[in-house]
């Protein structure tokens, strides 16, 4: 009987070696999956920025229909939420919520008149600087 109890105690748990092997395997799996996941995260931020720029574009077009022009660079995107001085036909707010920052926490750059159309709306990407590739690439309203 004493021999059976000793055998049960030895079989009832995991050894330190078994636990270390499992932890190592989980670490290897995480190191393979994490880079793919973070790569998709960067691409999704770019898609969010493009969608926000398109939403701003629709609001800017509505502003123009009501007021006969786009907001000036000085008025900026804030004109979509609050009426600029002297705007009697302003029928906003043209956006339901406050102007968000881009997915990387930077302000969107708005210029009117723009170099590429009536207005230019730009997110400079992760680095916040003009140009760049990958997550640092600019997201623009004219493309």
N, C-alpha and C positions, 0 to 999 in steps of 0.2 A: 503494500500500500504506500509506503513511504516513497518508493521508487516512482509510482504513478504521479504523485503530487509534484515531485521535482521536475518531471518531464513536462507537466502542464505549465508550470511557471516559466520554463524556458520557451515554450511555444506561444505564450500569451501576448507578447509584445514584439516591437520592431527593434532590431539592433541599431547601434549608432551608425554602422556602415550602411545599412539599408536606408536609413534616413538621409545620410549624406548623398547617396546615389540619387535618391529622388530629388533632393534640392538641386543637385548639379544638372539633372535632366530638365527640371523646370527652368533653371537659369539659361540653359542652352536654347530652349524653346522660346523664351522671352527675348533673347538676343536676336533670334531669327525673325520674330513677328514685329517687334517694336519699330525697326526702320521702315517697314512697309506701311505700318499704321501712321507714323508721323509724316511720311511722304504724302499720304492721302489727306492728312490734316492740312498741309500747306495748300494743296490743290483746292480743297473745299473753302479755305479762306479767300482764295482768288475768285471763286464762283460767287461767294457772298458779296465781295466788293463789286463785282460786275453787276449783280442783281440790284444792289443799293444804288449804283450809278444809273441803272435803267429806271428805277423808281424815282430818283431825283429828276431824271430827264422828263418823265411823264408829268411830274409836279411843275417843272419849269415851263413845259408847254402849256399847261393849264394857266399858269401865271401870265404867260404871254398872251393867251387868248383873252383874258380879262383886262389886261393893262396895256396891250399893244406893243410890249417889249419884254425882253428878259431882264431880270435884275442885273444891275451893274456889278462890276467886281467889288466895289466898295460896299454895296448893299449885301452882296454875297448870298449864300443859301439861307441866311436868317430871314430874308424877305419872303421865304416860303412859309414861315411860321408867324411873323409879325409884319404888319403893314409898314413899309418905309414912309417917311414923311412925304406928303403931297400925293399919295396914291389914293385917289377917290374911288376908283373902280376896283380896288383890291377886294377880293371876295374869299380870302383864305380863312383859316390856314389851309395850305395846299398839301401839307403833310400832317398825318394824325398825331405824330409824336415828335419829340425834340430831334434835331439833326444829330444822327449818330456819328461817331468817329469810324474810320475804316477798321477792318478786323484786326489790324496790328496796333490800334490805338492812336493813329495819326489823324489829323484833320484832313478832309478832302480839300483839294485845291480847286477853286472855281474862278474862272476868268470870263468876262463878257465885255466887249466882244472877244471871241477866242481866235486863236491862230488857225484852227481847223474847222471853224463854223461859227454860228452865232454865239456859242459858248463852248468852253473847254472845262471838263470836269475830270479830275485826275486823282487816283490813289497811287502813291509812289511805292507801294508794296512794303515788305517787311523792313527794309532798311530806311525807308522814309526819304530816300534820295532819288533824283531823276535817273532813269536808265536802270540797267540791271537785268539779271536772268533768274529763272526759277521763281522762288518766292519774293525776290527783290525786284521782279519785273513790274513795270508800271501798268496799271489798269486804267484805261482811258475811255471817254465817252464817244469818241469818233471812230472806233473800230468795232 
